[in-house]
Amino acid sequence: MALGKDYEQQDCSLARTLELVGERWTLLIVRDAFYGVRRYSDFLGHLDIPRAVLSGRLQTLVEAGVLDRRRYQESPPRDEYVLTERGIDLWPILRAMSRWGEQHVQNGVACRIYRHEGCGGAVDPHGVCAVCGAPVAPADTEVAPGPGANLLRRDDPVTRAMRRPHRLLEPLLP
């Protein structure tokens, strides 16, 4: 029996959130958008996601106001996908899930490290800079490979670009 896509009998904001972002590919798309992936072909190549699934998830995220679809080329028509404020509000959730994975799945080894762009301090799991004590927004966060990153596992353009430090939310590829 196939699982349903909603939790209509649940009177709970967590259930409503899972209806939107709880599918296995959705948070990976949002993660990549934080890393600066914007174009359909780059999501497709980096995630190895079926085209129909990617198209559907992007459409759902646009309709929900998590992503904004912006035309960057008219002929042929090409769009990019950029996180909205609503999408950026998902950062603490993604960061917490990544941290949980580091502790409980990766044996305490981080695949990515996050630094405060302003002073270079490490950003703790709560989004606070360990050096200056400031809360660090995603736009002020630099991501770089951590000790658990397997830099040779993949060789797509997104993976190659992720091998060097860069600021979250800024376009990863030209």
C-alpha positions as CSV (number, residue, x, y, z in Angstrom):
1,M,0.0,0.0,0.0
2,A,1.4,3.4,-1.0
3,L,1.9,6.0,1.7
4,G,-0.2,9.2,1.5
5,K,1.3,12.6,0.9
6,D,-0.5,14.3,3.7
7,Y,-1.3,14.0,7.4
8,E,-4.8,15.5,7.3
9,Q,-5.9,13.8,10.5
10,Q,-3.0,15.3,12.4
11,D,-3.7,18.7,14.0
12,C,-0.1,19.7,14.2
13,S,2.2,22.2,12.5
14,L,5.0,19.6,12.3
15,A,2.7,17.4,10.2
16,R,1.9,20.4,7.9
17,T,5.6,21.1,7.6
18,L,6.4,17.5,6.7
19,E,3.8,17.7,4.0
20,L,5.8,20.4,2.4
21,V,9.5,19.5,3.1
22,G,9.4,16.0,4.5
23,E,9.9,14.1,1.3
24,R,13.4,12.7,0.9
25,W,14.5,14.9,-2.0
26,T,13.1,18.2,-0.9
27,L,15.5,19.0,1.9
28,L,18.4,18.1,-0.4
29,I,17.1,20.6,-3.0
30,V,16.8,23.2,-0.3
31,R,20.3,22.3,1.1
32,D,21.8,22.8,-2.4
33,A,19.9,26.1,-2.8
34,F,21.7,27.3,0.4
35,Y,25.0,26.2,-1.1
36,G,24.3,28.4,-4.1
37,V,22.9,25.9,-6.6
38,R,20.3,27.7,-8.7
39,R,19.8,26.1,-12.1
40,Y,17.7,23.0,-12.9
41,S,20.6,21.2,-14.6
42,D,22.9,21.7,-11.6
43,F,20.3,20.4,-9.2
44,L,19.8,17.4,-11.5
45,G,23.5,16.7,-12.0
46,H,24.4,17.0,-8.3
47,L,21.5,15.2,-6.8
48,D,21.0,12.4,-9.3
49,I,17.3,12.9,-8.9
50,P,14.8,11.8,-11.5
51,R,13.8,14.7,-13.8
52,A,10.1,14.4,-13.0
53,V,10.7,14.3,-9.3
54,L,13.0,17.4,-9.5
55,S,10.4,19.3,-11.6
56,G,7.6,18.4,-9.1
57,R,9.6,19.3,-6.0
58,L,10.8,22.6,-7.5
59,Q,7.2,23.5,-8.5
60,T,5.9,22.7,-5.0
61,L,8.7,24.7,-3.3
62,V,7.9,27.7,-5.6
63,E,4.1,27.4,-5.0
64,A,4.8,27.3,-1.2
65,G,7.0,30.4,-1.3
66,V,10.2,28.6,-0.3
67,L,11.9,29.2,-3.7
68,D,11.5,32.0,-6.2
69,R,11.7,31.1,-9.9
70,R,13.6,33.8,-11.8
71,R,14.1,34.0,-15.6
72,Y,17.8,34.4,-16.4
73,Q,17.6,33.8,-20.1
74,E,14.8,34.4,-22.6
75,S,15.9,32.4,-25.6
76,P,15.7,29.6,-25.0
77,P,13.8,30.3,-21.7
78,R,15.8,29.3,-18.7
79,D,15.0,29.9,-15.0
80,E,16.9,29.8,-11.8
81,Y,15.6,29.0,-8.3
82,V,16.5,31.2,-5.3
83,L,15.5,30.8,-1.7
84,T,13.0,33.3,-0.4
85,E,12.9,34.6,3.2
86,R,10.5,31.7,3.9
87,G,13.1,29.3,2.5
88,I,16.0,30.9,4.4
89,D,14.0,30.4,7.6
90,L,14.6,26.6,7.0
91,W,18.4,27.1,7.7
92,P,18.3,26.2,11.4
93,I,16.4,23.0,10.6
94,L,18.9,22.0,8.0
95,R,21.8,22.9,10.2
96,A,20.3,20.9,13.1
97,M,19.7,17.8,11.0
98,S,23.2,18.0,9.6
99,R,24.7,18.3,13.1
100,W,22.6,15.3,14.2
101,G,23.9,13.3,11.3
102,E,27.5,14.3,12.2
103,Q,27.0,13.1,15.8
104,H,24.9,10.0,15.2
105,V,25.7,8.8,11.7
106,Q,29.1,10.2,10.8
107,N,30.7,9.3,14.1
108,G,31.3,12.9,15.0
109,V,33.0,13.9,11.8
110,A,31.7,16.9,9.8
111,C,31.4,16.8,6.1
112,R,31.1,20.6,6.0
113,I,32.3,23.3,8.3
114,Y,30.7,26.7,8.7
115,R,32.6,29.9,9.5
116,H,31.5,33.5,10.2
117,E,32.4,35.5,7.1
118,G,32.9,38.6,9.2
119,C,35.6,37.3,11.6
120,G,36.4,33.7,10.5
121,G,35.1,32.1,13.7
122,A,33.4,28.7,13.6
123,V,29.6,28.9,13.7
124,D,28.2,26.6,16.4
125,P,25.2,24.4,15.9
126,H,23.0,27.2,17.2
127,G,24.2,29.7,14.6
128,V,26.5,31.7,16.9
129,C,30.1,32.7,16.1
130,A,32.5,31.1,18.5
131,V,34.9,34.1,18.2
132,C,32.7,37.2,18.3
133,G,29.6,35.8,19.8
134,A,27.3,37.2,17.1
135,P,24.4,35.3,15.7
136,V,25.4,34.4,12.1
137,A,22.8,34.6,9.3
138,P,23.2,32.2,6.4
139,A,24.2,35.1,4.1
140,D,27.2,35.8,6.5
141,T,28.2,32.1,6.6
142,E,31.1,30.5,4.7
143,V,30.9,26.8,4.0
144,A,34.0,24.7,3.4
145,P,34.8,21.0,3.2
146,G,35.1,19.4,6.6
147,P,37.3,16.5,7.7
148,G,34.5,14.0,6.8
149,A,34.1,15.2,3.2
150,N,34.8,12.7,0.5
151,L,36.0,15.1,-2.2
152,L,36.6,12.4,-4.7
153,R,33.2,10.6,-4.5
154,R,31.6,12.7,-7.2
155,D,32.9,14.9,-10.1
156,D,30.0,17.0,-11.2
157,P,30.3,20.8,-11.5
158,V,28.6,21.4,-8.1
159,T,30.8,19.0,-6.3
160,R,33.9,20.5,-7.8
161,A,32.8,24.0,-6.8
162,M,32.0,22.8,-3.3
163,R,35.6,21.7,-2.8
164,R,36.5,25.4,-2.1
165,P,35.1,27.7,0.6
166,H,32.3,29.9,-0.5
167,R,29.5,32.0,1.1
168,L,26.1,30.5,1.5
169,L,23.3,31.8,-0.8
170,E,25.7,33.2,-3.3
171,P,25.6,31.5,-6.8
172,L,28.0,28.6,-6.7
173,L,28.4,28.3,-10.5
174,P,28.5,31.0,-13.2
